[in-house]
Amino acid sequence: MKISKEKKEKISEQILALLFTESPKLLFTAWIAKELARDEEFIKKILLDLKKKGLLVEIKKNSSGVVYLRRSRWKLTDSVYTTYKSKQ
C-alpha cells in the first residue's frame, strides 16, 4: 500500500507536535509510533526524513554516554523549538 505525500506530511506534523509537547524529554522511536498508532519502521523512515531536513536531532547515547545499539531518541532542534514556541 502506498501512502500519499499529503498524508506523510500530516504524520510529520503530528510527530513534530508530539515532540514539542513532550519537550525537553527525548522520545524513543517506539514510543512515538505507539502514541501515533503507526508502524515503527514507517515512523523511523519519517523521523530520518525530518532529520535530513534539519528539523530533528537523533540521539544514539543514553544519559551515561553509552551508545544504543538498536534504539534512537529524538528531539526538536533548537531553532524548530523556538519557532513552535513563538507560534503558541
C-alpha positions as CSV (number, residue, x, y, z in Angstrom):
1,M,0.0,0.0,0.0
2,K,1.3,3.4,-0.9
3,I,0.8,6.5,1.3
4,S,0.3,9.8,-0.4
5,K,2.7,12.7,0.1
6,E,0.0,14.7,1.8
7,K,-0.6,12.0,4.4
8,K,3.1,11.7,5.1
9,E,3.2,15.5,5.6
10,K,0.3,15.3,8.1
11,I,2.0,12.5,10.0
12,S,5.3,14.5,10.0
13,E,3.3,17.4,11.5
14,Q,1.9,15.1,14.2
15,I,5.4,13.9,15.1
16,L,6.7,17.5,15.4
17,A,3.7,18.5,17.5
18,L,4.2,15.5,19.8
19,L,7.9,16.2,20.2
20,F,7.1,19.8,21.0
21,T,4.5,18.9,23.7
22,E,6.9,16.5,25.3
23,S,9.9,18.7,25.1
24,P,12.6,18.7,26.7
25,K,12.0,15.0,27.1
26,L,13.8,12.8,24.5
27,L,11.4,10.3,22.9
28,F,12.2,6.8,21.6
29,T,11.1,5.8,18.1
30,A,8.9,3.1,19.5
31,W,7.1,5.4,21.9
32,I,6.4,7.9,19.1
33,A,5.0,5.1,17.0
34,K,2.8,3.9,19.8
35,E,1.4,7.4,20.5
36,L,0.6,7.9,16.9
37,A,-0.7,4.3,16.4
38,R,1.7,3.7,13.5
39,D,4.2,1.1,12.5
40,E,7.7,1.6,14.0
41,E,9.6,1.2,10.7
42,F,7.3,3.7,9.0
43,I,7.7,6.3,11.8
44,K,11.5,5.7,11.7
45,K,11.6,6.5,8.0
46,I,9.7,9.7,8.5
47,L,11.9,10.6,11.5
48,L,15.0,10.1,9.4
49,D,13.5,12.3,6.6
50,L,12.8,15.1,9.2
51,K,16.4,14.7,10.4
52,K,17.7,15.2,6.9
53,K,15.6,18.4,6.6
54,G,17.2,19.7,9.8
55,L,14.1,19.6,12.0
56,L,15.1,16.9,14.4
57,V,18.1,15.7,16.3
58,E,18.8,11.9,16.7
59,I,20.4,10.9,20.0
60,K,22.1,7.5,20.0
61,K,23.5,7.6,23.5
62,N,21.9,7.3,26.9
63,S,22.5,9.8,29.7
64,S,25.6,7.9,30.8
65,G,27.2,8.2,27.4
66,V,26.7,4.5,26.4
67,V,25.8,4.1,22.7
68,Y,22.5,2.5,22.0
69,L,22.9,-0.5,19.6
70,R,19.3,-0.6,18.3
71,R,17.5,2.4,19.6
72,S,17.3,6.1,19.0
73,R,15.8,9.0,20.9
74,W,14.6,12.2,19.2
75,K,14.1,15.8,19.9
76,L,13.4,19.0,18.0
77,T,16.3,21.2,17.0
78,D,16.6,24.4,19.0
79,S,15.5,26.6,16.0
80,V,12.4,24.5,15.4
81,Y,11.5,24.5,19.1
82,T,11.7,28.3,19.3
83,T,9.6,28.7,16.1
84,Y,6.9,26.4,17.6
85,K,7.1,28.3,20.9
86,S,6.6,31.7,19.2
87,K,3.5,30.3,17.3
88,Q,1.9,29.3,20.6
